[in-house]
Amino acid sequence: EKEFKIKSGTVVYVSPEEKHQFKNVGDSIFKFICLIPIKNSI
């Protein structure tokens, strides 16, 4: 397992099927946006 410290404005890419988690170790509110691409079924 690897652990990375990130800060405001950081972009993180998580590969498909990769186990991951985010943990707020600070005193402020942790907010993030998660974008999940989907395959077009047409």
C-alpha positions, 0 to 999 in steps of 0.5 A: 500500500502507498500513502500520499499527502495531497493538498487543495488543487491536487488532481488524483487519478485512480486506475479502474479496479484499484482499491483506494480510499481518501482520509481527511487528516486535517482540521478543515472540511475535506471536499472532492469531486469524483468523475467516473467515465462510463462506456456508451452502450449504443 
